[in-house]
Amino acid sequence: MSGTAVLLSGGLDSAVLLADEIHRSRGDVQPIYISVGLAWESAERVAIAQLLASRPFASHVRTLASLSVDVRDVYAATHWAIEGRPPAYHTPDEDVYLPGRNIILLGKAGVYCAAAKLDRLVLGTLAHNPFPDATPQFRSAMAHALSLGLAHEVTIDAPYAGLSKADVVRRGLALGVPLEHTLSCMSPREGAHCGMCSKCRERHDAFLEAGVIDPTVYADQRYVRA
């Protein structure tokens, strides 16, 4: 059996990518969520449940595959992603680097794909991603290694690697994705985005650049209303 799996975090990029893959394939797509022990994952799981129960996802995707790889034995207990102390609103993207993240996610997802006989794995990397595990060379090498090691040919694609987050917002609206149910926050508060971390800044800026109303509920609005 061939098919596509999508790494789904519940964030804006991966949610729109999942909808896009459904539209492209006109068939079932396999969403995969991988827990690694980070502070905001319980909120991600809530967002994913809301997304998958809504259009355009309901009845168009396979049952979510929930996998886990615990990084708390390699990240320090004081790491900001473990403690839930994310980089502040105005810090650059480089400050949210999580070493080995895509190696871990793609490795576990690749094993799942081999077992499920899926031959394509996609993730929501965007243009200008500054991290070493977000390059075409890395994805090609990772796909080659997984295919060799699993004796199962798998390709790894990043269909949005040439797009900005504003482009993804526009695409999501065109596909009818309920963007208000996506989560792009490293310190969510009772169902709301914190409004104070750099991921909230990146999200809000994308809606502004796209020229559409930001439907996100921010617990602290000092920056998003500025």
C-alpha positions as CSV (number, residue, x, y, z in Angstrom):
1,M,0.0,0.0,0.0
2,S,1.3,3.4,-0.9
3,G,0.2,6.7,0.7
4,T,1.2,9.9,2.4
5,A,1.8,10.6,6.1
6,V,1.8,14.2,7.5
7,L,3.6,15.2,10.6
8,L,0.8,17.1,12.5
9,S,1.6,19.3,15.5
10,G,-1.7,21.1,15.6
11,G,0.1,24.3,14.5
12,L,-1.0,26.5,11.6
13,D,1.5,25.2,9.1
14,S,1.0,21.4,9.6
15,A,-2.8,21.8,9.8
16,V,-2.9,23.6,6.4
17,L,-0.5,21.1,5.0
18,L,-2.7,18.2,6.0
19,A,-5.7,19.9,4.3
20,D,-3.6,20.5,1.2
21,E,-2.5,16.8,1.1
22,I,-6.1,15.7,1.3
23,H,-7.0,18.1,-1.5
24,R,-4.0,16.9,-3.6
25,S,-4.5,13.2,-3.1
26,R,-8.3,13.2,-3.1
27,G,-8.0,10.3,-0.6
28,D,-7.2,9.4,2.9
29,V,-4.0,10.8,4.4
30,Q,-2.3,9.6,7.6
31,P,-1.7,12.3,10.3
32,I,1.0,11.5,12.8
33,Y,1.5,13.3,16.1
34,I,4.7,12.6,18.0
35,S,5.0,13.5,21.7
36,V,8.6,14.2,22.9
37,G,7.9,15.6,26.4
38,L,7.7,19.3,25.7
39,A,5.7,21.7,27.9
40,W,3.0,22.6,25.5
41,E,2.0,19.2,24.2
42,S,-1.2,18.7,26.1
43,A,-2.5,21.9,24.4
44,E,-1.4,20.6,21.0
45,R,-3.4,17.4,21.5
46,V,-6.5,19.4,22.3
47,A,-6.0,21.5,19.2
48,I,-5.5,18.4,17.0
49,A,-8.7,16.8,18.4
50,Q,-10.7,20.0,17.4
51,L,-9.1,20.1,14.0
52,L,-9.6,16.5,13.1
53,A,-13.3,16.7,14.1
54,S,-13.9,19.7,11.8
55,R,-14.1,20.3,8.1
56,P,-12.1,19.7,5.9
57,F,-10.6,16.9,8.0
58,A,-13.5,14.8,9.4
59,S,-13.9,11.6,7.4
60,H,-11.1,12.5,5.1
61,V,-8.1,11.4,7.2
62,R,-7.1,8.1,8.8
63,T,-7.2,7.8,12.5
64,L,-4.4,9.9,14.1
65,A,-1.3,7.9,14.9
66,S,0.0,9.1,18.3
67,L,3.6,8.2,18.8
68,S,6.2,9.2,21.4
69,V,9.9,9.7,21.8
70,D,11.0,11.2,25.1
71,V,13.7,13.8,24.8
72,R,13.7,14.7,28.5
73,D,16.7,12.3,29.0
74,V,18.8,14.3,26.5
75,Y,17.5,17.9,27.1
76,A,18.4,19.4,30.4
77,A,15.6,19.6,33.0
78,T,16.1,23.4,32.9
79,H,15.6,23.6,29.1
80,W,13.0,26.3,28.3
81,A,11.0,23.8,26.2
82,I,10.8,21.4,29.1
83,E,10.0,24.0,31.8
84,G,7.7,26.0,29.5
85,R,9.7,29.3,29.5
86,P,9.8,30.1,25.8
87,P,11.8,32.9,24.1
88,A,10.0,36.2,24.4
89,Y,7.9,37.9,21.8
90,H,10.6,39.9,20.0
91,T,13.4,37.3,20.0
92,P,14.6,35.9,16.6
93,D,13.6,32.5,15.2
94,E,17.1,31.1,16.0
95,D,16.1,31.2,19.7
96,V,13.6,28.4,19.4
97,Y,16.0,25.9,18.0
98,L,15.5,22.4,19.4
99,P,18.6,20.3,18.6
100,G,17.8,17.1,16.7
101,R,14.0,17.8,16.5
102,N,13.5,16.8,12.9
103,I,15.9,13.9,13.2
104,I,13.8,12.5,16.1
105,L,10.4,13.2,14.5
106,L,11.3,11.9,11.0
107,G,13.1,8.9,12.4
108,K,10.1,7.7,14.5
109,A,7.6,8.7,11.7
110,G,9.7,6.8,9.1
111,V,9.6,3.6,11.1
112,Y,5.8,4.0,11.4
113,C,5.6,4.6,7.6
114,A,7.5,1.4,6.9
115,A,5.2,-0.6,9.2
116,A,2.1,0.9,7.6
117,K,3.6,0.6,4.1
118,L,3.3,4.4,3.4
119,D,5.9,5.7,1.0
120,R,5.7,9.5,1.5
121,L,6.2,11.6,4.6
122,V,5.7,15.3,4.6
123,L,6.3,18.1,7.1
124,G,5.5,21.8,7.3
125,T,8.9,23.4,7.0
126,L,8.6,27.0,5.7
127,A,11.0,29.2,3.7
128,H,13.8,30.9,5.5
129,N,13.9,28.2,8.3
130,P,17.3,28.8,9.8
131,F,17.9,25.4,11.3
132,P,20.3,22.7,10.0
133,D,17.7,20.0,10.0
134,A,15.3,21.9,7.8
135,T,17.4,21.9,4.6
136,P,16.7,19.9,1.3
137,Q,20.1,18.2,1.8
138,F,19.0,17.0,5.3
139,R,15.7,15.7,4.1
140,S,17.2,13.9,1.2
141,A,19.9,12.3,3.4
142,M,17.3,11.3,6.0
143,A,15.0,9.7,3.5
144,H,17.9,7.8,2.0
145,A,19.0,6.5,5.4
146,L,15.5,5.5,6.4
147,S,14.9,3.7,3.1
148,L,18.2,1.8,3.5
149,G,17.7,1.0,7.2
150,L,14.1,0.0,6.9
151,A,14.3,-1.7,3.5
152,H,11.3,0.4,2.5
153,E,11.4,3.3,0.1
154,V,10.2,6.5,1.7
155,T,10.5,10.0,0.4
156,I,10.4,13.1,2.7
157,D,8.9,16.2,1.3
158,A,8.4,19.8,2.6
159,P,5.8,21.2,0.1
160,Y,5.8,24.6,1.9
161,A,9.6,25.1,1.9
162,G,9.3,28.0,-0.6
163,L,6.4,29.7,1.2
164,S,6.1,32.2,4.0
165,K,3.7,31.7,6.9
166,A,1.5,34.5,5.4
167,D,1.3,32.3,2.2
168,V,0.2,29.4,4.4
169,V,-2.5,31.5,6.1
170,R,-3.9,32.4,2.6
171,R,-3.8,28.8,1.5
172,G,-5.5,27.7,4.7
173,L,-8.3,30.1,4.2
174,A,-8.7,28.9,0.6
175,L,-9.0,25.3,1.8
176,G,-11.5,26.2,4.6
177,V,-9.1,25.3,7.4
178,P,-10.5,26.5,10.8
179,L,-7.3,28.5,11.6
180,E,-8.7,29.5,15.0
181,H,-8.4,25.9,16.1
182,T,-4.7,25.7,15.3
183,L,-2.0,26.2,18.0
184,S,1.2,28.2,17.4
185,C,2.3,28.9,21.0
186,M,5.0,27.7,23.4
187,S,3.2,28.8,26.5
188,P,-0.6,28.3,26.0
189,R,-2.9,29.4,28.8
190,E,-6.3,27.6,29.2
191,G,-7.0,27.2,25.5
192,A,-5.6,30.6,24.6
193,H,-2.3,31.6,23.0
194,C,-0.1,33.4,25.5
195,G,0.6,36.4,23.2
196,M,4.0,36.8,24.7
197,C,6.3,34.2,23.0
198,S,8.1,34.4,19.7
199,K,5.8,31.8,18.1
200,C,2.8,34.1,18.9
201,R,4.6,37.0,17.2
202,E,5.3,34.9,14.1
203,R,1.7,33.8,14.0
204,H,0.2,37.3,14.4
205,D,2.6,38.8,11.9
206,A,1.6,36.2,9.3
207,F,-2.1,37.2,9.6
208,L,-1.1,40.9,9.3
209,E,1.0,40.2,6.3
210,A,-1.7,38.1,4.7
211,G,-4.1,41.1,5.2
212,V,-6.7,39.1,7.1
213,I,-8.2,39.3,10.6
214,D,-6.3,37.2,13.1
215,P,-8.9,34.9,14.8
216,T,-6.5,33.9,17.5
217,V,-7.4,34.4,21.2
218,Y,-4.3,35.8,23.0
219,A,-4.3,35.8,26.8
220,D,-2.0,38.9,26.8
221,Q,-2.7,41.4,24.0
222,R,-0.1,44.0,24.8
223,Y,1.8,43.3,21.6
224,V,-0.9,42.0,19.2
225,R,-2.9,45.2,19.7
226,A,0.1,47.5,19.5
